[in-house]
Amino acid sequence: MTSTEQPRKPAAAGSFVPRAAAGSSGDGWLYPALLLFGAPGVGKGTQGAILGHIPGFFHLSMGDIFRALDPDSSEGKQARRHFLRGELVPDELTIRIWKRGLDQRIDSGAYHPEREILVLDGIPRNPNQSELLKDTIDVRVVVHLAASDEELMIRRIRGRALAENRPDDADEAVIRRRFEVYHAETEPVLRYYPPEQVATVDALGTPVEVLRRLLDVIIPVQKQLSPDEG
């Protein structure tokens, strides 16, 4: 699916009633989604992975999609070039790769859009990406995982990269550059969405402690989409 195509209509068998894209003829349906948002190392991937094991949610990580690219492909080389500088991958390329990854998961049966809420982390990374996605996803809530201790997060990122045998990702200068890019380019995403759509969750603590706070935000969203469940 190209960046100009409408998302495919989810099957009608599930309990979700998706919203139609603005100006669509009825075939442009929006996938219900919640965004896990926050600075590098704040725990978006950890919480997304946990939610992905709960019925009714499907975790889709942009980082996982990027890492699955063939490193020798044109897209893989372009993406890695930006990663190594701590910069964002260009918007059009990011959205194209993400939409293809979404389609692959629908086609394989991994993601069931008629009954699962997309849990996104790592996308959108700037307001323009939010704009490019508005005809594909129906953002029900933006969960801002907030942590003020950036030095702790930098240590967390370095430790994780070394543990996963990714020494290139453990370069502290690159990690600090990622934080600069986050504040300059990604943080404004919080102002793209209406204030009532953004919920701030304290990201400090154990994964279970953060999950408990997170569930207080997203359970009402799931109930709104599936009022007959539970």
C-alpha positions as CSV (number, residue, x, y, z in Angstrom):
1,M,0.0,0.0,0.0
2,T,1.5,3.4,-1.0
3,S,1.3,6.5,1.1
4,T,-1.6,7.8,-1.1
5,E,-3.8,4.7,-0.8
6,Q,-6.6,4.4,1.7
7,P,-6.3,1.8,4.5
8,R,-8.3,-1.3,3.8
9,K,-11.6,-1.7,5.5
10,P,-11.5,-4.1,8.5
11,A,-13.8,-7.1,8.4
12,A,-17.2,-6.4,9.8
13,A,-17.3,-9.5,12.0
14,G,-15.7,-7.8,15.1
15,S,-17.1,-5.5,17.7
16,F,-15.3,-2.4,16.6
17,V,-17.1,0.2,14.6
18,P,-14.2,2.0,12.8
19,R,-14.4,5.6,11.9
20,A,-14.3,6.6,8.2
21,A,-11.5,8.8,7.0
22,A,-12.6,12.4,6.4
23,G,-13.8,12.9,2.9
24,S,-13.8,9.2,2.1
25,S,-16.4,7.4,0.1
26,G,-16.9,4.9,2.8
27,D,-14.0,2.5,2.0
28,G,-11.3,4.6,3.8
29,W,-11.4,3.2,7.3
30,L,-9.2,4.3,10.2
31,Y,-7.5,1.8,12.4
32,P,-8.2,2.5,16.1
33,A,-4.8,3.2,17.8
34,L,-3.2,4.4,20.9
35,L,0.3,6.0,20.8
36,L,3.0,5.3,23.3
37,F,5.0,8.4,23.3
38,G,8.1,9.7,25.1
39,A,11.8,10.3,25.0
40,P,14.3,7.6,24.0
41,G,14.7,4.9,26.7
42,V,11.5,5.8,28.5
43,G,10.0,2.3,28.2
44,K,7.7,2.6,25.2
45,G,8.8,-0.7,23.7
46,T,8.6,-2.5,27.1
47,Q,5.1,-1.4,27.7
48,G,4.0,-2.0,24.1
49,A,5.3,-5.5,24.3
50,I,3.4,-6.2,27.5
51,L,0.1,-4.7,26.0
52,G,0.6,-6.8,22.9
53,H,0.1,-9.9,25.0
54,I,-3.3,-8.6,26.3
55,P,-6.3,-9.6,24.2
56,G,-7.7,-6.7,22.3
57,F,-4.3,-5.0,21.7
58,F,-1.7,-5.4,18.9
59,H,1.7,-3.9,19.4
60,L,3.4,-2.5,16.3
61,S,6.9,-1.1,16.9
62,M,8.5,1.1,14.3
63,G,11.9,0.1,15.7
64,D,11.1,-3.5,15.1
65,I,10.0,-2.8,11.6
66,F,13.2,-0.8,10.8
67,R,15.4,-3.6,12.3
68,A,13.6,-6.2,10.1
69,L,14.7,-4.4,6.9
70,D,17.3,-6.1,4.8
71,P,20.5,-4.1,5.7
72,D,21.7,-4.5,2.1
73,S,18.5,-3.0,0.6
74,S,18.2,0.6,-0.4
75,E,15.7,1.3,2.3
76,G,17.8,-0.6,4.9
77,K,20.9,1.4,4.0
78,Q,19.0,4.7,4.1
79,A,17.5,4.0,7.5
80,R,20.8,2.9,9.0
81,R,22.6,6.0,7.7
82,H,20.2,8.1,9.8
83,F,20.2,5.8,12.8
84,L,24.0,6.0,13.1
85,R,23.8,9.8,13.2
86,G,21.0,9.8,15.8
87,E,18.6,11.4,13.3
88,L,15.1,10.6,12.2
89,V,14.5,8.6,9.0
90,P,12.8,10.8,6.4
91,D,9.1,11.0,6.8
92,E,7.9,9.6,3.4
93,L,10.3,6.7,3.7
94,T,9.2,6.0,7.3
95,I,5.5,6.1,6.5
96,R,6.0,3.9,3.4
97,I,7.9,1.2,5.4
98,W,5.4,1.4,8.3
99,K,2.3,1.0,6.1
100,R,3.9,-2.0,4.3
101,G,4.7,-3.5,7.7
102,L,1.1,-3.0,8.8
103,D,-0.3,-4.6,5.6
104,Q,2.0,-7.6,6.1
105,R,0.7,-8.2,9.6
106,I,-2.9,-7.9,8.4
107,D,-2.3,-10.3,5.5
108,S,-0.6,-12.8,7.7
109,G,-3.4,-12.8,10.3
110,A,-1.1,-11.5,13.0
111,Y,-3.2,-8.3,13.4
112,H,-7.0,-8.3,13.5
113,P,-8.1,-4.7,13.0
114,E,-11.7,-5.5,13.5
115,R,-11.1,-6.4,17.1
116,E,-7.7,-5.2,18.2
117,I,-6.4,-1.7,19.0
118,L,-3.1,-0.8,17.5
119,V,-0.5,0.0,20.1
120,L,2.1,2.1,18.3
121,D,5.6,3.1,19.5
122,G,8.2,4.9,17.6
123,I,5.8,6.5,15.2
124,P,4.8,9.3,14.6
125,R,8.1,11.0,15.3
126,N,7.2,14.5,14.3
127,P,4.0,16.5,13.5
128,N,4.3,15.9,9.8
129,Q,4.3,12.1,10.3
130,S,1.1,12.6,12.4
131,E,-0.4,14.5,9.5
132,L,0.6,11.7,7.0
133,L,-1.0,9.1,9.2
134,K,-4.3,10.9,9.9
135,D,-6.0,9.0,7.0
136,T,-4.8,5.6,8.2
137,I,-5.2,5.6,12.0
138,D,-7.8,6.8,14.5
139,V,-5.8,8.0,17.5
140,R,-7.9,7.5,20.6
141,V,-5.3,8.5,23.1
142,V,-1.7,9.6,23.2
143,V,0.0,8.1,26.3
144,H,3.0,10.4,27.2
145,L,5.4,8.3,29.2
146,A,7.2,11.0,31.1
147,A,10.6,10.7,32.9
148,S,12.7,13.7,33.9
149,D,16.0,11.8,34.5
150,E,17.6,11.8,31.1
151,E,20.9,10.5,32.4
152,L,19.1,7.4,33.7
153,M,17.5,6.9,30.3
154,I,20.9,7.3,28.5
155,R,22.4,4.6,30.8
156,R,19.4,2.4,30.1
157,I,19.8,2.7,26.3
158,R,23.5,2.0,26.4
159,G,23.0,-1.0,28.6
160,R,20.3,-2.4,26.4
161,A,22.3,-1.9,23.2
162,L,25.3,-3.7,24.7
163,A,23.2,-6.5,26.1
164,E,21.6,-7.0,22.7
165,N,25.1,-7.0,21.0
166,R,24.4,-3.7,19.1
167,P,27.6,-1.8,19.9
168,D,26.9,0.8,17.2
169,D,23.7,1.8,19.1
170,A,25.7,2.2,22.4
171,D,27.6,5.3,21.2
172,E,26.9,7.9,23.9
173,A,27.3,10.8,21.6
174,V,24.7,9.4,19.2
175,I,22.4,8.7,22.1
176,R,22.6,12.3,23.3
177,R,22.0,13.4,19.7
178,R,18.8,11.4,19.8
179,F,17.6,13.3,22.8
180,E,18.4,16.6,21.0
181,V,16.3,15.5,18.0
182,Y,13.5,14.3,20.3
183,H,13.2,17.7,22.0
184,A,13.5,19.6,18.7
185,E,11.4,17.4,16.3
186,T,9.4,14.8,18.2
187,E,8.2,16.5,21.3
188,P,6.0,18.9,19.3
189,V,3.8,15.9,18.4
190,L,2.2,16.4,21.9
191,R,0.9,19.7,20.6
192,Y,-0.4,18.3,17.4
193,Y,-3.2,16.4,19.2
194,P,-5.8,18.1,21.3
195,P,-4.9,18.4,25.0
196,E,-7.8,16.2,26.0
197,Q,-6.4,13.4,23.9
198,V,-3.0,13.3,25.7
199,A,-2.6,11.5,29.0
200,T,0.7,11.8,30.9
201,V,1.9,8.7,32.7
202,D,4.9,8.6,35.1
203,A,7.4,6.3,33.5
204,L,9.6,5.9,36.5
205,G,9.4,2.7,38.4
206,T,9.3,-1.0,37.6
207,P,7.5,-2.1,34.4
208,V,4.6,-3.4,36.5
209,E,4.2,-0.1,38.3
210,V,4.2,1.8,35.0
211,L,1.8,-0.7,33.5
212,R,-0.7,-0.2,36.4
213,R,-0.7,3.5,35.6
214,L,-1.0,2.9,31.9
215,L,-4.0,0.6,32.3
216,D,-5.9,3.3,34.1
217,V,-5.6,5.3,30.9
218,I,-6.3,2.7,28.2
219,I,-9.0,0.5,29.8
220,P,-11.6,3.2,29.2
221,V,-10.5,3.4,25.6
222,Q,-10.9,-0.3,25.1
223,K,-14.3,-0.2,26.8
224,Q,-15.4,2.6,24.5
225,L,-14.5,0.6,21.4
226,S,-15.8,-2.7,22.7
227,P,-18.7,-1.8,25.1
228,D,-20.0,-5.4,25.0
229,E,-16.8,-7.0,26.1
230,G,-16.0,-8.0,29.6
